Amino acid sequence: MSAKQFSIEEVAKHNKDGDLWVIVDSKVYELSKFAGMHPGGLSVLLDEDIAGKDATEAFFSLHRYEVLQRPQYKRLQIGTIAGQEQQVFPRGIGELSKVPYAEPTWLTPGYYSPYYKDSHRRLHTAFRKFVEEVLVPDAHAREEDGKRPNPNTFLEMGKQEIIAMRLGPGPHLKGRTLMGGIVKPEEFDYFHELIMGQEIARAHSRGYQDGSGGGTYIGLPPILNFGKPALREKIAEEVFSGKKLCALAITEAFAGSDVAGLKCHAKKVDGGWIVTGTCKWITNGTFADYFTVGCRTDQGGLNVLVIERGQGVETKVIKTSYSSTAGTAYITFDNVFVPEEHLLGQENKGLHVILSNFNHERWGMTAVSIAAQRLIVEECLKWVSQRKVFGKPLQSQAVIRSKLAAMISRVESAQNWLENITYQMNHMKYQDQAVYLAGPIALLKKYATETAQETARDAVQIFGGRGITKSGKAMPNGRFIEHYHRTVPFDALLGGAEDVLGDLGVRQALRKMPKDARL
């Protein structure tokens, strides 16, 4: 990049095909050779308001700032305009956003929170930097090509003990050095886990978000909580190091949220079981090494078994509306022998193992869903502040401000409800969480995912055609809105459909109704 300075008059002389300069935010770009490769066509750049002129407003009406940071475009800059200074500054890696409501209250200057301590802030700073330096580049690449996340990212997470931390507080953290020691295992709590879940949403890549450990997040806890010591220790070390992955294989084509209706069958034999059946929509299933599987037994009960990838286990990709990088799979178990030591919990009492996992799973999914919704609020606030329609800023329209008011209210209420539940989790035994929090967590997840879909719809209306334009080399400024609108239904289904969760929450409340309560 040249440090040479030009006058506006000098740039104006370069306004034709073969000799084309433009100004974007005080920087001068030489587009003579690039013009023919411009994704929008040569005519766009030769427009009388673009060629040789300050095209800042036109540029940001079509592209994201990240385009200017790509090496192939950054090298087109030949200098700056004398007397002008850069006005647009992207948020630096790991830094907080200055956009109102872009960060939760506890991260917003001038505000206070009773929940977060210095260790939470240290973890937040370090983990956001890790997400943006390590995960985001891989996420954007894999979201496009649909390949599994780069195995090296799991190894990097393993080195920092991030995989272990993502499973929340517990004995599994004992003796581990968490992200270089910024938080001690004994002080790690659900707010630390909440921070990590919400930061992962920053990738704006819903498929990759699940692909980078979603299966382990829900598949490994039953092994840690109910597995025999030898099995538990072996699998935990392999997975926490980033060398192997888990998947929870409970859902079937014939039994979605109806866990009691599972048809996958485990036949008792000497030394273990023979498993036959199928599972569907299994996150990370295409590349997982271990499967935590629910099976019906001849006695009419349920067994939860750990099945290792091998003979008789076949996985096929299921194409969904988000990227194949999630590894969503259809799994066939064809007479797979499973040894006795791979049983989780007690024989024929696997329903308890399965249900014990749901509260933490739903809470974690809700945390990420709310964070993703907040990122969309930030996108919309930026857009209405820079977009002009009918000669006025988009934010000047009352109907747009009304949509923003609803979006902000939804995400702030969900975040505060989430933090209240997280506080309760920190002060309850695991068994008590099942008694007191199963209903509230179910209702919160239902609320968060319903409001997320409302926010997705409003965001598309605010961005217009840009909100339904897929990402490309030009990096359209509505790319994250399109992605969010297309993939947000996943949050409403995974971990339990909204209607099922709503009914669960109300039924649990009705069970606690006092007998003497009357109007």
C-alpha positions in Angstrom: 0.0 0.0 0.0 1.4 3.4 -1.0 1.6 6.4 1.4 1.3 8.8 -1.5 -1.3 11.6 -1.3 -3.6 12.8 -4.0 -6.0 15.7 -4.5 -9.6 15.2 -5.3 -9.0 17.0 -8.6 -6.2 14.6 -9.5 -8.4 11.5 -8.8 -11.2 13.0 -10.9 -9.0 12.8 -14.0 -9.0 9.0 -13.8 -12.7 8.3 -14.7 -12.8 6.0 -17.7 -12.3 2.4 -18.8 -8.6 1.5 -18.6 -7.9 4.4 -16.3 -10.2 4.2 -13.3 -9.7 5.4 -9.8 -12.2 5.8 -6.9 -12.2 7.1 -3.4 -13.5 5.1 -0.5 -13.3 6.6 3.0 -10.3 8.9 2.2 -8.4 6.1 0.4 -7.6 6.1 -3.3 -8.1 2.8 -5.2 -6.7 2.1 -8.7 -9.3 -0.2 -10.4 -8.2 0.0 -14.0 -7.3 -3.7 -14.2 -9.8 -4.9 -11.6 -12.8 -3.2 -13.2 -13.4 -6.0 -15.7 -13.5 -8.6 -12.9 -15.9 -6.5 -10.7 -18.7 -8.8 -9.5 -21.3 -6.1 -10.3 -20.0 -5.5 -13.8 -17.9 -2.7 -15.4 -20.8 -0.3 -15.9 -21.3 0.1 -12.1 -17.8 1.4 -11.7 -18.0 3.7 -14.8 -21.2 5.4 -13.4 -20.6 9.2 -13.4 -21.1 9.3 -9.7 -18.5 6.6 -9.1 -15.6 6.9 -11.6 -13.0 9.3 -10.3 -15.3 10.3 -7.4 -15.8 9.7 -3.8 -17.7 6.4 -3.9 -17.8 5.8 -0.1 -21.6 6.0 0.2 -22.2 3.8 -2.8 -19.6 1.3 -1.7 -21.1 0.8 1.8 -24.6 0.5 0.3 -23.5 -2.7 -1.4 -20.5 -4.2 0.4 -19.3 -5.0 3.9 -16.1 -3.3 5.2 -14.4 -6.7 5.2 -14.0 -6.6 1.4 -11.5 -3.8 1.8 -9.5 -5.9 4.2 -9.0 -8.8 1.9 -5.5 -9.0 0.5 -6.6 -9.0 -3.2 -8.5 -5.8 -2.7 -6.3 -4.1 -0.2 -3.5 -4.1 -2.6 -5.6 -1.9 -5.0 -5.1 1.1 -2.7 -2.5 3.5 -4.1 -2.7 6.3 -1.6 -5.0 8.7 0.3 -6.7 12.0 -0.2 -4.7 15.0 1.1 -6.4 16.7 4.0 -8.9 13.9 4.6 -8.9 11.3 7.4 -10.4 7.8 7.6 -13.9 8.0 9.1 -14.9 4.3 9.2 -13.0 2.0 11.6 -13.9 -1.7 11.9 -14.0 -3.2 15.4 -10.7 -4.8 16.1 -10.3 -8.5 16.8 -11.4 -9.3 20.3 -12.7 -5.8 21.0 -16.1 -4.8 22.2 -18.7 -3.2 19.9 -19.6 0.4 20.5 -23.0 0.0 18.8 -25.9 0.3 21.4 -27.3 -3.1 22.5 -24.6 -4.9 20.5 -23.2 -6.2 23.8 -25.1 -7.5 26.8 -25.4 -5.0 29.6 -22.6 -6.4 31.7 -20.2 -5.6 28.9 -21.5 -2.1 28.2 -19.6 0.8 29.7 -21.5 2.7 32.3 -23.7 -0.3 33.3 -23.4 -2.8 36.2 -24.3 -6.5 36.8 -24.4 -8.5 40.0 -23.5 -11.7 38.1 -20.1 -11.3 36.6 -16.7 -11.2 38.3 -13.1 -10.4 37.1 -12.6 -14.1 36.1 -15.6 -13.8 33.8 -14.2 -10.7 32.1 -10.8 -12.2 31.7 -12.3 -15.3 30.1 -14.5 -13.2 27.8 -11.6 -11.2 26.5 -9.5 -14.2 25.8 -12.2 -16.4 24.3 -13.6 -13.7 22.0 -10.1 -13.2 20.6 -9.7 -17.0 20.2 -13.1 -17.2 18.4 -12.3 -14.4 16.0 -8.7 -15.5 15.3 -9.2 -19.2 15.1 -12.8 -20.2 14.6 -14.2 -17.4 12.4 -11.9 -17.8 9.4 -12.5 -21.6 9.4 -16.2 -21.0 9.9 -16.6 -18.8 6.8 -14.6 -21.2 4.6 -16.4 -24.3 5.8 -19.8 -22.6 5.6 -19.2 -22.2 1.9 -17.7 -25.5 1.0 -19.7 -27.7 3.4 -16.7 -29.7 4.5 -16.2 -30.7 8.2 -14.4 -28.1 10.4 -10.6 -28.2 10.1 -9.4 -30.9 12.5 -6.6 -28.5 13.6 -9.3 -26.2 15.1 -10.3 -29.0 17.5 -6.6 -29.6 18.4 -6.3 -25.8 19.1 -9.4 -25.9 21.3 -8.0 -29.0 23.0 -4.7 -27.2 23.9 -6.7 -24.4 25.6 -9.1 -26.9 27.3 -11.9 -25.2 25.5 -13.7 -28.4 24.7 -13.7 -29.4 28.4 -14.8 -25.9 29.4 -17.8 -25.9 27.0 -19.3 -28.7 29.0 -19.6 -26.4 32.0 -18.4 -26.7 35.6 -17.7 -30.1 37.1 -15.1 -32.7 38.1 -14.0 -33.0 34.5 -12.2 -29.7 34.8 -10.1 -30.7 37.9 -6.4 -30.4 37.3 -6.7 -28.7 33.9 -5.1 -25.4 32.9 -8.0 -23.4 31.4 -6.9 -21.0 28.6 -3.5 -20.5 30.1 -4.8 -20.2 33.7 -7.0 -17.2 33.3 -9.7 -19.0 35.3 -9.3 -21.7 37.9 -11.2 -25.0 37.5 -12.8 -24.6 41.0 -14.1 -21.1 40.2 -15.4 -22.0 36.7 -19.2 -21.7 36.8 -22.2 -21.5 34.5 -21.6 -17.9 33.7 -18.2 -18.8 32.3 -19.9 -21.4 30.2 -22.6 -18.9 29.2 -19.9 -16.5 28.0 -18.4 -19.1 25.8 -21.7 -20.2 24.3 -22.6 -16.7 23.4 -19.3 -15.8 21.9 -19.4 -18.7 19.5 -22.4 -17.1 17.8 -20.0 -14.4 16.5 -19.0 -16.6 13.6 -22.4 -15.9 12.0 -22.2 -19.5 10.7 -25.0 -21.6 12.1 -23.9 -24.9 10.5 -20.3 -24.4 11.6 -21.5 -23.5 15.1 -22.9 -27.0 15.4 -20.1 -28.6 13.5 -17.4 -27.3 15.8 -18.5 -29.4 18.7 -22.3 -29.3 18.9 -22.4 -33.1 19.0 -19.9 -33.3 21.8 -21.7 -30.7 23.8 -24.8 -33.0 24.0 -23.2 -36.4 23.5 -20.4 -36.4 26.0 -22.2 -35.3 29.3 -24.1 -38.6 29.6 -20.8 -40.5 29.3 -19.2 -38.3 32.0 -22.2 -38.5 34.3 -23.2 -42.1 33.8 -20.3 -44.0 32.2 -18.1 -46.5 34.0 -14.8 -44.9 35.1 -12.6 -46.7 32.5 -14.9 -45.8 29.6 -15.4 -42.3 30.9 -11.7 -41.5 31.3 -10.7 -42.9 28.0 -13.3 -41.1 25.9 -13.0 -37.8 27.9 -9.3 -37.5 27.3 -9.6 -38.3 23.6 -12.4 -35.8 23.1 -11.0 -33.0 25.4 -7.7 -33.2 23.5 -9.5 -32.5 20.2 -8.5 -35.9 18.7 -12.0 -37.4 18.7 -15.6 -36.3 18.6 -18.9 -37.4 20.1 -22.5 -37.3 18.9 -25.8 -37.8 20.6 -27.9 -40.3 18.6 -31.3 -40.2 20.1 -33.6 -38.7 17.4 -35.2 -41.1 15.0 -37.4 -40.7 11.9 -40.3 -42.2 13.8 -39.6 -40.5 17.2 -38.5 -36.9 17.2 -39.3 -35.2 20.5 -41.0 -38.5 21.6 -38.0 -40.1 23.3 -40.2 -42.9 24.7 -41.1 -43.9 21.2 -37.6 -45.0 20.2 -37.3 -48.0 17.9 -33.6 -48.6 17.8 -33.2 -52.0 19.4 -30.6 -53.6 21.7 -30.8 -57.4 22.0 -29.1 -58.9 25.1 -26.3 -61.4 24.3 -23.3 -62.7 26.2 -21.0 -59.9 27.2 -23.3 -57.1 25.9 -25.9 -56.2 23.3 -26.5 -56.4 19.5 -27.9 -53.0 18.3 -30.0 -52.7 15.2 -31.8 -49.6 14.1 -31.4 -46.1 12.7 -31.1 -42.5 13.9 -31.7 -39.3 11.9 -30.7 -35.7 12.0 -27.7 -36.4 14.2 -25.4 -33.4 14.6 -21.8 -34.3 13.9 -22.8 -37.8 13.0 -20.9 -37.9 9.7 -17.6 -37.4 11.4 -18.1 -38.4 15.0 -16.1 -41.2 16.6 -18.5 -42.1 19.4 -22.3 -42.2 19.5 -24.4 -42.0 22.6 -27.4 -44.0 21.5 -30.8 -44.7 23.0 -32.1 -48.2 22.4 -35.3 -50.1 23.2 -34.7 -53.4 25.0 -36.7 -56.7 25.0 -37.8 -55.9 28.5 -39.6 -52.8 27.3 -37.1 -50.4 28.9 -34.4 -48.1 27.4 -30.7 -48.6 27.4 -28.2 -45.8 26.6 -25.1 -47.3 25.0 -21.9 -45.8 23.8 -21.2 -47.1 20.3 -17.8 -46.6 18.7 -17.6 -46.0 14.9 -16.6 -49.3 13.3 -18.1 -52.4 11.7 -21.9 -52.2 11.3 -22.0 -48.4 11.8 -22.8 -46.4 8.6 -23.4 -42.7 8.4 -24.8 -40.7 5.5 -25.0 -36.9 5.1 -28.5 -35.3 5.4 -28.7 -32.1 3.5 -30.5 -29.4 5.4 -31.1 -25.7 5.0 -27.8 -25.0 6.7 -24.3 -26.0 5.8 -23.1 -29.7 5.7 -20.2 -28.6 7.9 -22.6 -29.5 10.8 -22.2 -33.1 9.8 -25.9 -33.8 10.1 -26.3 -37.5 9.6 -28.6 -40.5 9.0 -27.0 -43.4 11.0 -27.6 -47.1 10.5 -26.6 -49.6 13.1 -26.5 -53.1 11.5 -26.0 -55.8 14.1 -23.4 -53.8 16.0 -22.0 -55.5 19.1 -21.8 -53.2 22.1 -19.9 -54.5 25.2 -21.5 -54.4 28.7 -19.0 -51.8 29.9 -20.5 -49.3 27.3 -23.8 -49.1 29.1 -24.6 -45.7 30.6 -26.5 -45.8 33.9 -28.6 -48.8 34.8 -30.0 -51.4 32.4 -33.5 -50.7 31.2 -33.4 -47.3 33.0 -31.9 -45.2 30.2 -34.8 -42.7 30.1 -33.4 -41.1 33.2 -30.0 -40.8 31.5 -31.6 -39.2 28.4 -33.8 -36.7 30.3 -31.1 -35.6 32.7 -29.2 -34.2 29.7 -32.0 -32.0 28.3 -32.0 -29.1 30.7 -28.3 -28.3 30.2 -28.6 -28.9 26.5 -31.6 -26.5 26.1 -30.0 -23.9 28.3 -26.9 -23.9 26.2 -28.8 -23.8 22.9 -30.8 -20.8 24.3 -27.7 -18.9 25.2 -26.3 -19.2 21.7 -29.7 -18.4 20.1 -30.0 -15.1 22.1 -26.4 -14.1 21.3 -27.1 -14.7 17.6 -30.3 -12.6 17.8 -28.3 -9.7 19.4 -25.8 -9.8 16.5 -28.7 -9.3 14.1 -29.9 -6.3 16.2 -26.4 -4.8 15.8 -26.4 -5.4 12.0 -29.8 -3.6 11.7 -28.7 -0.7 13.8 -25.6 -0.2 11.6 -27.6 -0.6 8.4 -30.4 2.0 9.3 -27.7 4.5 10.2 -25.8 4.2 6.9 -28.6 3.4 4.4 -30.4 6.3 2.7 -33.8 6.1 1.0 -35.7 8.8 -0.7 -32.9 11.2 0.2 -33.1 10.5 4.0 -31.4 8.0 6.4 -33.4 4.8 6.8 -33.6 5.5 10.6 -35.7 8.6 9.9 -38.7 6.3 9.2 -40.9 5.7 12.3 -41.9 2.2 11.1 -38.2 1.2 11.0 -37.6 2.6 14.5 -40.7 0.6 15.7 -39.2 -2.6 14.4 -35.9 -1.9 16.1 -37.7 -1.2 19.4 -39.3 -4.6 19.2 -36.1 -6.3 18.3 -34.2 -4.7 21.1 -36.9 -5.5 23.7 -37.0 -9.1 22.7 -33.3 -9.7 23.0 -32.8 -7.8 26.2 -35.7 -9.6 27.9 -34.4 -13.0 26.8 -30.9 -12.1 28.0 -32.1 -11.1 31.4 -34.3 -14.2 31.8 -31.3 -16.3 30.8 -29.0 -14.7 33.3 -31.5 -15.2 36.1 -31.8 -18.9 35.3 -28.0 -19.1 35.1 -27.7 -17.6 38.6 -30.1 -20.2 39.9 -28.0 -23.0 38.2 -25.0 -21.7 40.1 -26.7 -22.0 43.4 -28.5 -25.3 42.9 -27.4 -28.9 43.0 -27.7 -30.7 39.7 -30.7 -32.8 41.0 -32.5 -29.6 42.1 -32.1 -28.1 38.7 -34.2 -30.8 37.3 -36.9 -30.1 39.8 -37.0 -26.3 39.7 -35.5 -25.3 36.3 -36.7 -27.8 33.7 -39.9 -25.8 33.2 -38.4 -22.3 33.1 -35.6 -23.4 30.8 -38.1 -25.0 28.4 -40.2 -21.8 28.5 -37.2 -19.6 28.0 -36.0 -21.6 25.0 -39.5 -21.4 23.4 -39.6 -17.7 24.0 -36.1 -17.1 22.7 -36.5 -19.1 19.5 -40.0 -17.6 18.8 -38.7 -14.1 19.2 -35.6 -15.0 17.1 -37.8 -15.8 14.2 -39.7 -12.5 14.6 -36.4 -10.7 14.6 -35.2 -12.6 11.5 -38.4 -11.5 9.7 -38.0 -7.9 10.7 -34.4 -7.8 9.8 -35.2 -9.0 6.2 -37.8 -6.2 5.9 -35.2 -3.7 7.1 -32.5 -4.9 4.7 -34.9 -5.5 1.8 -33.5 -7.5 -1.1 -30.1 -7.5 0.5 -31.6 -9.6 3.3 -32.3 -12.5 1.0 -29.0 -12.3 -0.9 -26.6 -15.1 -0.3 -22.9 -14.5 0.4 -20.5 -14.2 -2.5 -17.1 -12.8 -3.4 -18.6 -9.3 -3.2 -19.6 -9.9 0.5 -23.0 -8.3 0.3 -23.9 -6.2 3.4 -27.0 -8.3 4.1 -25.2 -11.7 4.0 -25.6 -12.3 7.7 -29.3 -11.4 7.6 -29.9 -13.9 4.8 -28.0 -16.6 6.7 -29.8 -16.0 9.9 -33.2 -15.9 8.3 -32.5 -19.2 6.6 -31.0 -21.1 9.6 -32.9 -19.7 12.6 -35.6 -22.5 12.5 -32.9 -24.9 13.7 -32.9 -23.3 17.1 -36.7 -23.8 17.3 -36.4 -27.5 16.7 -33.1 -28.9 18.1 -33.5 -29.9 21.7 -37.2 -30.0 21.5 -39.8 -28.2 19.4 -41.4 -25.0 20.7 -44.8 -26.5 21.3 -43.4 -29.4 23.2 -41.3 -27.2 25.4 -44.2 -24.8 26.1 -46.4 -27.7 27.1 -43.6 -29.1 29.3 -43.2 -25.7 31.1 -46.9 -25.3 31.8 -47.4 -28.9 32.9 -44.6 -28.6 35.4 -46.2 -25.4 36.8 -49.6 -27.0 37.1 -48.0 -29.9 39.1 -46.9 -27.4 41.7 -50.3 -25.7 42.0 -51.3 -25.6 45.7 -54.5 -27.5 46.5 -55.9 -24.6 48.4 -55.5 -22.0 45.6 -58.8 -20.4 44.6 -59.8 -17.1 42.9 
